[in-house]
Amino acid sequence: MPFVPDATETAIRDLLIDALGVAPATVAAMTDDTPLFGALPELDSMAVASLLTEMEDRLDIVIDDDEIDGELFESFGTLVAFAKAKVGA
């Protein structure tokens, strides 16, 4: 049976493509261990703010400033896990 990502993971993949302009093939190849901040040139400190705003809008969540730290953008998996926790998935 092929792996089917859930809706939250798909939304995060779409955000990386739409908000940051990461190539769809690059995003499609991401696994939980794929590093993000420092590894993706598109994800700089300014892009983090845009990505968080888009996450709030698309996932209908609120992200408090004290929830944001370096570990959040450590890998694709940590970002997806955070988003899932926020939406209650």
C-alpha positions in Angstrom: 0.0 0.0 0.0 1.6 3.4 -1.0 2.2 6.0 1.7 -0.6 8.6 1.7 0.2 11.8 3.7 -2.5 13.3 5.9 -4.1 16.6 5.3 -1.9 18.6 7.7 1.3 17.2 6.2 -0.1 18.0 2.7 -0.9 21.5 3.8 2.7 22.0 5.1 4.1 20.7 1.8 1.8 23.1 -0.1 2.9 26.0 2.2 6.6 25.3 1.5 5.9 25.5 -2.2 3.5 28.4 -2.2 4.9 30.7 0.5 8.6 30.0 0.1 8.8 29.0 -3.5 10.6 25.7 -2.8 10.5 23.5 -5.9 7.7 20.9 -5.8 10.1 18.0 -6.5 12.2 19.1 -3.5 9.2 19.3 -1.2 7.8 15.9 -2.5 11.1 14.3 -1.6 11.1 15.6 2.0 10.9 13.1 4.9 10.6 13.6 8.6 14.4 13.9 8.9 14.9 16.5 6.1 16.5 19.5 7.6 14.9 22.9 7.0 16.3 26.0 8.7 19.9 26.4 7.5 19.5 23.8 4.8 16.8 25.4 2.7 18.1 28.7 1.2 14.4 29.8 0.8 13.8 29.5 4.6 15.6 32.5 6.1 14.5 34.6 9.1 12.2 36.7 7.0 10.6 33.7 5.4 9.9 32.2 8.8 7.4 35.0 9.6 5.6 34.5 6.3 5.4 30.8 6.7 4.0 31.1 10.2 1.4 33.6 9.1 0.4 31.3 6.2 0.2 28.3 8.6 -2.2 30.3 10.8 -4.4 31.3 7.9 -4.5 27.9 6.1 -4.7 25.7 9.2 -7.0 28.0 11.1 -4.7 28.0 14.1 -3.0 30.6 16.4 0.7 30.4 17.0 2.0 32.2 20.0 5.4 33.9 20.0 6.6 31.7 22.9 5.9 28.5 20.8 8.5 29.5 18.2 12.0 28.3 18.6 14.9 26.9 16.6 13.6 23.3 17.0 10.4 24.1 15.3 12.1 24.5 11.9 14.8 21.9 12.6 13.3 19.4 10.2 10.3 18.7 8.1 9.1 16.3 10.7 9.3 18.8 13.6 7.3 21.3 11.6 4.6 18.8 10.7 4.4 17.5 14.2 4.0 21.1 15.5 1.2 21.8 13.0 -0.6 18.5 13.8 -0.5 19.3 17.5 -1.9 22.8 16.8 -4.8 21.5 14.7 -5.4 18.6 17.1 -4.7 15.9 14.5 
